[in-house]
Amino acid sequence: MHSYPDASAVVRALAPDEPVILNRPQAAHRAARFFVEKFPGKSLYAVKANPSPDLLLALWAAGVTHYDVASIAEVRMVRATLPEATLCFMHPVKTAGAIAEAYKVHGVRTFSLDSQEELDKIVAATANADGQPAEDLALCVRLRVSSEYSELSLASKFGIDLADAAPLLQATRQVADSLGICFHVGSQAMTPFAYVQALERVRAAIVDASVTVDIVDVGGGFPSIYPGMEPPPLEDYFGAIHRAAESLPVSYSSELWCEPGRALCAEYNSIVVKVEKRRGDELFINDGAYGALFDAAHLGWRFPVKCLNEGRADADEEFAFYGPTCDDGDYMKGPFMLPADVAAGDYVEIGMLGAYGAAMKTAFNGFDAVHVVEVADEPMATQYRGDRRDPRVSDNVVSLR
């Protein structure tokens, strides 16, 4: 893979007609080391956020040994890429065949569930040839918690309600070598209190069920920085989680886990696109809703952007994007802040696309051609360099006399 100093060097060297995905392995390595060293427990990378084998190798090299896989295809891919990794099948609804293959072929021992039906399926699929149940399962019961403090809710599809959790926890405890409780506060949680509130629900579930819990998995949701979204430093999240977990009745016997996806890979990718046409404040570009900009189109997500052409105006204006397909839905409202005189033929770098960006790219309408290169510069925003100002700190100073 070719390496360049930055996006501008890519444009000068290639003058590309297709989009170019820029990999920053150094950014992924830094993010991984941050979690490995500072999170008060074990960090599992949520592979669905970006399943790139190059990224997986970078995270492994940085010390991430456990991976949250959500399909049998992810199990196979991660096992082939990282033969020594510990895989945890954390999708709460799986086919019996996927469970059996994961357990018997790929060495998966950790599974999540949120119903008695799924528990029965896991027990049956992992039994030996004589029908005897497996004795080495780590089973995590997913609890439904609030997503009110997150930008994207994950509260409706999975998770057992607290009122119904006790019987399932007790039944799971009977067949599990290790029992866990897991939850997900939603993607891009904007306050540490989201985890504190969820862990209070974990406390209630443990008390109601009167079970010993070996794993408390706080899931994902750890935020990255985007325009209009300036979360507190991640150290605040880790501190709040640690304090809340230490107050649980099983703190002496349980291990704390987390499943960062976005937080480990958002800074890994950006993309260079070419402006094919300008129509007022709308720019027609060569990637879009069916490519790496799925979230920008379908979720209204805003990403940082910069024009790579020299000599453009200093003043920025608001622009919307149209992608390259023939679909009117290939539209990204933004707003994206670019020089007022941006024009056809200009190149734009769109940053922070490592999470759910490159991973979502499709071949719809034939627009799937893309170059991939490495660059050595910093991502457009970072949680990990140590020089980011806390957005909650005020410049107002009150003097007491």
Backbone torsions as a table, in degrees:
resi	resn	phi	psi	omega
1	MET	NA	131.9	-179.3
2	HIS	-71.4	147.9	179.4
3	SER	-122.8	140.0	-179.0
4	TYR	-133.0	159.9	179.0
5	PRO	-64.8	-40.3	-176.4
6	ASP	-163.8	-176.9	-177.0
7	ALA	-64.7	-37.9	179.7
8	SER	-62.1	-38.0	177.7
9	ALA	-65.9	-34.4	176.8
10	VAL	-62.5	-45.4	-179.5
11	VAL	-64.5	-42.7	179.8
12	ARG	-63.3	-37.2	-176.9
13	ALA	-79.3	-36.3	-170.1
14	LEU	-109.0	-26.9	-171.8
15	ALA	40.3	57.4	-166.0
16	PRO	-73.5	144.4	171.7
17	ASP	-92.3	-20.1	176.0
18	GLU	-104.5	161.1	176.5
19	PRO	-61.0	152.8	177.2
20	VAL	-124.7	120.0	175.4
21	ILE	-86.6	129.9	-179.4
22	LEU	-104.8	121.4	176.5
23	ASN	-95.1	138.0	175.2
24	ARG	-123.9	80.2	-178.3
25	PRO	-60.2	-28.5	179.8
26	GLN	-66.7	-32.1	178.2
27	ALA	-71.0	-41.0	177.2
28	ALA	-64.8	-40.3	178.9
29	HIS	-61.8	-43.6	-179.4
30	ARG	-64.5	-43.3	178.8
31	ALA	-62.4	-42.8	179.8
32	ALA	-63.2	-44.6	179.3
33	ARG	-61.8	-36.4	179.0
34	PHE	-59.7	-49.1	-179.9
35	PHE	-68.2	-43.2	-178.8
36	VAL	-60.0	-39.7	-174.3
37	GLU	-87.6	-28.3	-169.7
38	LYS	-112.5	-27.1	178.1
39	PHE	-70.2	133.8	-174.4
40	PRO	-79.9	51.6	-179.0
41	GLY	175.0	-148.8	-176.2
42	LYS	-104.1	135.3	-179.6
43	SER	-106.9	123.3	175.8
44	LEU	-105.9	125.7	176.6
45	TYR	-76.0	126.8	177.7
46	ALA	-81.3	101.1	-167.9
47	VAL	-62.8	-29.9	-175.8
48	LYS	-59.4	-26.2	-177.8
49	ALA	-63.7	-34.6	176.5
50	ASN	-168.2	104.4	-175.3
51	PRO	-89.6	16.8	-178.2
52	SER	-56.8	125.3	177.0
53	PRO	-57.7	-35.0	177.7
54	ASP	-62.8	-40.4	177.3
55	LEU	-66.2	-43.9	179.4
56	LEU	-58.0	-41.3	179.4
57	LEU	-66.1	-37.0	178.0
58	ALA	-66.0	-41.8	179.3
59	LEU	-66.7	-41.0	177.9
60	TRP	-60.8	-44.3	179.9
61	ALA	-62.8	-26.7	-179.8
62	ALA	-87.8	-1.9	174.6
63	GLY	109.3	5.6	176.4
64	VAL	-83.0	114.6	-173.9
65	THR	-107.0	-14.6	-176.2
66	HIS	-117.1	141.0	-173.3
67	TYR	-133.6	128.5	176.5
68	ASP	-86.0	107.6	179.3
69	VAL	-106.1	143.2	-172.3
70	ALA	-121.4	7.9	176.5
71	SER	-155.7	162.5	178.7
72	ILE	-68.7	-28.2	175.7
73	ALA	-64.7	-40.2	176.2
74	GLU	-67.1	-38.4	176.6
75	VAL	-57.0	-50.5	-177.7
76	ARG	-62.5	-44.3	-175.8
77	MET	-66.4	-45.9	-179.1
78	VAL	-68.5	-39.0	178.4
79	ARG	-63.0	-39.2	178.7
80	ALA	-69.0	-33.7	-178.1
81	THR	-81.4	-40.0	-176.4
82	LEU	-128.0	83.0	-173.7
83	PRO	-59.6	-25.7	-176.4
84	GLU	-99.3	1.7	-177.6
85	ALA	-71.0	153.6	172.2
86	THR	-93.0	121.2	-177.0
87	LEU	-104.5	135.7	179.8
88	CYS	-123.9	118.0	-174.5
89	PHE	-87.4	92.1	-166.9
90	MET	-101.6	13.4	171.1
91	HIS	-78.9	125.4	-174.5
92	PRO	-73.3	-10.4	179.7
93	VAL	-130.6	111.5	-174.6
94	LYS	-131.1	157.4	173.6
95	THR	-77.8	154.7	178.3
96	ALA	-61.4	-38.2	179.7
97	GLY	-65.0	-39.1	178.2
98	ALA	-65.0	-41.2	178.8
99	ILE	-63.1	-47.7	-178.0
100	ALA	-61.6	-45.4	179.5
101	GLU	-64.1	-43.0	-179.5
102	ALA	-59.8	-43.3	-176.8
103	TYR	-75.0	-48.7	-170.2
104	LYS	-86.9	-25.4	-177.9
105	VAL	-103.6	-40.5	-170.6
106	HIS	-108.3	2.6	173.6
107	GLY	74.8	20.9	178.5
108	VAL	-75.9	132.3	179.7
109	ARG	-121.5	-14.5	-177.4
110	THR	-107.3	126.9	-179.4
111	PHE	-135.7	148.5	173.1
112	SER	-107.1	161.7	-178.5
113	LEU	-159.9	160.8	175.5
114	ASP	-141.9	19.8	179.1
115	SER	-155.0	159.5	175.7
116	GLN	-64.6	-35.2	178.4
117	GLU	-59.1	-44.3	-179.7
118	GLU	-69.1	-37.1	177.0
119	LEU	-60.8	-46.9	179.3
120	ASP	-61.0	-38.8	179.9
121	LYS	-64.3	-43.6	-179.9
122	ILE	-64.6	-44.9	-179.4
123	VAL	-61.5	-44.0	-179.1
124	ALA	-68.4	-40.9	-175.1
125	ALA	-72.7	-22.3	-177.9
126	THR	-102.4	1.6	179.9
127	ALA	-66.9	154.3	180.0
128	ASN	-79.6	-178.2	-174.9
129	ALA	-61.6	-26.2	179.5
130	ASP	-88.1	2.7	-180.0
131	GLY	84.5	5.7	179.4
132	GLN	-78.0	135.8	-177.8
133	PRO	-67.0	149.6	176.8
134	ALA	-63.9	147.0	-178.7
135	GLU	-113.1	10.4	-175.6
136	ASP	-127.1	29.7	-177.7
137	LEU	-87.2	137.3	167.3
138	ALA	-107.6	112.0	-172.6
139	LEU	-116.4	124.7	-177.0
140	CYS	-110.2	118.4	177.7
141	VAL	-84.1	122.6	-178.4
142	ARG	-86.2	124.1	-178.9
143	LEU	-98.9	137.2	177.2
144	ARG	-78.1	129.4	178.2
145	VAL	-131.8	172.2	-177.8
146	SER	-74.8	145.8	171.9
147	SER	-111.9	21.1	-171.5
148	GLU	-65.7	-20.8	-178.2
149	TYR	-101.6	12.9	-177.0
150	SER	-116.6	155.0	-179.1
151	GLU	-73.6	-29.7	179.1
152	LEU	-127.3	121.8	-176.5
153	SER	-76.1	141.7	170.7
154	LEU	-130.1	35.8	-171.6
155	ALA	-100.4	-7.9	-171.3
156	SER	-103.3	-26.3	-171.1
157	LYS	-87.4	-43.3	-173.8
158	PHE	-124.8	159.3	174.4
159	GLY	110.7	137.8	176.6
160	ILE	-90.9	140.1	179.4
161	ASP	-66.0	148.1	-179.4
162	LEU	-55.0	-38.4	-177.6
163	ALA	-63.8	-23.8	-176.8
164	ASP	-107.4	2.7	-169.2
165	ALA	-77.6	-31.7	-172.3
166	ALA	-57.8	-50.2	179.3
167	PRO	-60.4	-38.1	180.0
168	LEU	-69.1	-40.9	176.6
169	LEU	-61.8	-41.8	179.8
170	GLN	-66.2	-41.8	179.1
171	ALA	-66.9	-39.2	-179.7
172	THR	-68.1	-37.7	178.6
173	ARG	-59.6	-32.2	-176.9
174	GLN	-69.5	-25.1	-175.4
175	VAL	-115.9	-3.9	-175.5
176	ALA	-100.7	135.4	170.2
177	ASP	-69.4	-38.8	173.8
178	SER	-128.1	131.2	178.3
179	LEU	-106.3	132.9	176.8
180	GLY	-126.2	158.7	167.9
181	ILE	-119.9	129.5	178.7
182	CYS	-127.7	162.3	177.0
183	PHE	-158.3	171.3	175.8
184	HIS	-141.1	120.5	-176.5
185	VAL	-80.6	-2.6	-177.2
186	GLY	106.7	161.9	-175.6
187	SER	-81.9	140.2	178.7
188	GLN	61.5	61.4	176.4
189	ALA	-71.5	125.8	-171.2
190	MET	-96.4	3.5	175.8
191	THR	-150.2	142.5	176.1
192	PRO	-61.2	-21.1	-178.0
193	PHE	-62.2	-23.4	177.2
194	ALA	-55.7	-40.5	-178.9
195	TYR	-77.6	-35.9	177.7
196	VAL	-61.7	-46.0	179.3
197	GLN	-62.1	-42.9	-180.0
198	ALA	-65.2	-39.7	-180.0
199	LEU	-68.4	-25.7	172.9
200	GLU	-66.0	-35.6	175.9
201	ARG	-68.8	-36.8	174.6
202	VAL	-60.8	-42.9	178.7
203	ARG	-57.1	-46.4	-179.2
204	ALA	-63.3	-39.1	179.7
205	ALA	-64.8	-41.7	179.7
206	ILE	-64.6	-43.6	-179.1
207	VAL	-65.3	-43.8	-179.1
208	ASP	-63.0	-39.4	-175.6
209	ALA	-86.5	-19.5	-177.6
210	SER	53.2	51.4	-179.8
211	VAL	-120.5	155.2	172.0
212	THR	-86.4	129.2	-177.7
213	VAL	-112.4	132.4	-177.2
214	ASP	-97.5	-24.6	-176.5
215	ILE	-133.7	130.7	169.6
216	VAL	-117.7	110.8	-173.3
217	ASP	-109.1	111.9	-176.1
218	VAL	-85.2	3.7	173.2
219	GLY	70.3	-153.5	-178.6
220	GLY	-104.5	-148.1	-179.4
221	GLY	98.5	-6.2	-179.3
222	PHE	-63.8	131.2	-166.7
223	PRO	-88.8	157.1	168.2
224	SER	-113.5	178.2	-175.4
225	ILE	-102.7	126.8	176.1
226	TYR	-135.3	163.6	176.3
227	PRO	-56.2	127.4	-178.5
228	GLY	81.5	-1.3	178.5
229	MET	-131.0	98.8	-179.2
230	GLU	-117.3	89.8	-177.6
231	PRO	-75.6	164.9	172.1
232	PRO	-63.0	164.6	176.5
233	PRO	-59.9	148.3	-178.5
234	LEU	-63.8	-26.6	177.0
235	GLU	-58.0	-32.5	177.9
236	ASP	-65.5	-38.6	178.2
237	TYR	-65.0	-46.4	-178.4
238	PHE	-61.8	-42.2	-179.8
239	GLY	-64.6	-43.6	180.0
240	ALA	-65.5	-40.8	178.4
241	ILE	-64.4	-43.5	-179.3
242	HIS	-61.3	-45.7	-178.9
243	ARG	-65.0	-42.6	-179.5
244	ALA	-67.8	-39.5	179.7
245	ALA	-68.5	-35.5	179.4
246	GLU	-65.4	-22.2	-179.8
247	SER	-89.3	-2.7	178.3
248	LEU	-71.5	151.3	-179.6
249	PRO	-67.8	-10.4	179.2
250	VAL	-111.0	16.0	-175.4
251	SER	-60.9	-29.7	-178.2
252	TYR	-72.5	-21.6	-172.9
253	SER	-119.5	-6.0	-172.7
254	SER	-108.0	155.8	176.0
255	GLU	-105.8	138.9	-178.8
256	LEU	-92.6	131.2	178.2
257	TRP	-123.4	157.8	167.7
258	CYS	-142.0	163.3	-175.6
259	GLU	-130.9	64.3	179.6
260	PRO	-67.0	134.1	171.8
261	GLY	-116.1	-73.1	179.9
262	ARG	-51.9	-44.2	-174.4
263	ALA	-64.0	-27.2	-179.6
264	LEU	-89.5	-21.5	-172.1
265	CYS	-124.7	-8.5	-176.6
266	ALA	-57.7	-38.7	-176.1
267	GLU	-83.1	-3.5	-175.5
268	TYR	-73.3	-35.0	-174.8
269	ASN	-122.1	145.2	157.6
270	SER	-133.5	177.1	-179.8
271	ILE	-139.0	140.5	174.2
272	VAL	-100.4	124.5	178.2
273	VAL	-120.6	159.7	179.5
274	LYS	-110.3	136.5	175.7
275	VAL	-81.0	117.7	-178.9
276	GLU	-92.5	-25.4	-178.0
277	LYS	-160.9	147.2	170.7
278	ARG	-118.7	134.8	175.4
279	ARG	-133.9	93.9	-175.7
280	GLY	64.3	-121.1	179.1
281	ASP	-98.8	21.3	177.7
282	GLU	-114.5	130.5	179.4
283	LEU	-112.6	128.4	174.9
284	PHE	-90.9	117.9	-175.7
285	ILE	-121.2	171.4	-172.6
286	ASN	-99.1	22.9	167.6
287	ASP	-147.5	158.3	-176.0
288	GLY	-171.2	-141.8	-170.8
289	ALA	-62.5	-28.3	-179.9
290	TYR	-100.1	9.1	177.1
291	GLY	-119.0	-136.2	-176.0
292	ALA	-76.0	-8.5	-176.4
293	LEU	-102.9	28.3	178.6
294	PHE	-51.9	-49.4	-176.5
295	ASP	-65.7	-35.0	178.9
296	ALA	-64.2	-34.6	-178.3
297	ALA	-83.3	-49.9	-169.2
298	HIS	-90.4	-21.9	-179.6
299	LEU	-116.5	-0.9	-178.4
300	GLY	68.1	23.3	-176.5
301	TRP	-72.3	136.4	177.5
302	ARG	-101.0	138.1	179.0
303	PHE	-121.9	150.4	175.7
304	PRO	-68.5	143.7	-178.9
305	VAL	-137.1	155.4	171.1
306	LYS	-151.8	142.6	176.6
307	CYS	-79.8	134.1	-176.2
308	LEU	-95.5	0.6	-179.6
309	ASN	-92.1	133.9	179.9
310	GLU	-75.8	156.0	175.0
311	GLY	83.0	9.2	177.9
312	ARG	-81.5	163.1	-177.1
313	ALA	-61.8	149.0	177.7
314	ASP	-74.3	-32.8	-176.9
315	ALA	-75.4	132.2	178.5
316	ASP	-96.2	150.5	172.9
317	GLU	-129.8	166.9	-179.5
318	GLU	-85.7	131.2	177.9
319	PHE	-129.6	152.5	169.0
320	ALA	-109.4	160.2	-179.1
321	PHE	-117.4	143.3	162.3
322	TYR	-111.7	137.9	176.8
323	GLY	-83.0	-176.1	-170.1
324	PRO	-84.7	-11.5	-174.0
325	THR	-78.8	174.9	179.4
326	CYS	-86.9	9.9	-174.8
327	ASP	-94.7	127.0	176.5
328	ASP	-60.8	-25.4	179.3
329	GLY	-73.6	-6.0	178.4
330	ASP	-81.5	64.7	-169.8
331	TYR	-136.4	135.3	-179.5
332	MET	-125.4	106.6	-172.1
333	LYS	-65.8	-35.2	-176.7
334	GLY	73.0	-129.2	5.4
335	PRO	-76.4	149.8	175.7
336	PHE	-111.4	125.4	-172.8
337	MET	-89.6	114.7	-178.0
338	LEU	-138.0	163.0	179.3
339	PRO	-53.8	143.6	-175.7
340	ALA	-60.4	-26.8	-177.3
341	ASP	-104.7	23.2	175.3
342	VAL	-57.6	143.3	-170.8
343	ALA	-144.2	168.0	174.6
344	ALA	-55.4	138.4	-176.9
345	GLY	96.0	-14.9	177.7
346	ASP	-75.7	157.6	175.4
347	TYR	-112.2	141.6	-179.0
348	VAL	-127.7	132.4	171.7
349	GLU	-95.4	130.2	177.2
350	ILE	-111.4	120.5	-170.3
351	GLY	-97.6	173.0	173.6
352	MET	58.8	42.2	-177.6
353	LEU	-104.5	11.2	-178.1
354	GLY	-66.7	-26.5	179.3
355	ALA	-100.2	119.3	176.1
356	TYR	58.8	28.2	176.6
357	GLY	-108.0	-84.8	178.5
358	ALA	-55.6	-31.2	-178.4
359	ALA	-67.9	-22.3	-175.9
360	MET	-95.5	-1.3	-173.6
361	LYS	-66.0	133.8	-179.2
362	THR	-119.6	177.3	177.9
363	ALA	-103.0	17.7	-177.4
364	PHE	-55.9	133.5	177.0
365	ASN	64.8	12.0	176.7
366	GLY	84.2	5.5	-177.3
367	PHE	-96.0	65.4	-179.1
368	ASP	-115.8	-0.8	179.8
369	ALA	-67.9	134.5	-178.7
370	VAL	-157.7	141.0	170.5
371	HIS	-93.4	152.9	174.3
372	VAL	-130.6	126.8	179.0
373	VAL	-137.3	169.8	173.1
374	GLU	-106.2	146.8	173.9
375	VAL	-129.9	156.5	-171.8
376	ALA	-105.5	-2.4	-175.7
377	ASP	-85.4	-180.0	-179.7
378	GLU	-76.9	149.9	169.6
379	PRO	-65.8	166.6	-176.6
380	MET	-67.2	-23.8	175.3
381	ALA	-149.0	153.2	179.5
382	THR	-150.8	145.7	173.1
383	GLN	-93.4	-2.3	-161.5
384	TYR	-121.6	-3.0	-175.1
385	ARG	-81.4	-19.3	176.7
386	GLY	92.8	0.1	-178.3
387	ASP	-116.3	12.5	-179.5
388	ARG	-80.6	129.8	179.2
389	ARG	-71.9	136.4	176.7
390	ASP	-64.7	119.2	-175.7
391	PRO	-65.0	-14.0	-178.7
392	ARG	-87.1	-9.4	-177.7
393	VAL	-78.0	129.5	-178.9
394	SER	-94.7	148.5	174.6
395	ASP	-85.0	-8.8	-179.1
396	ASN	-74.8	128.4	-179.1
397	VAL	-117.3	125.8	178.0
398	VAL	-106.1	122.3	-179.3
399	SER	-95.4	124.3	178.2
400	LEU	-98.7	123.9	-179.5
401	ARG	-121.5	NA	NA
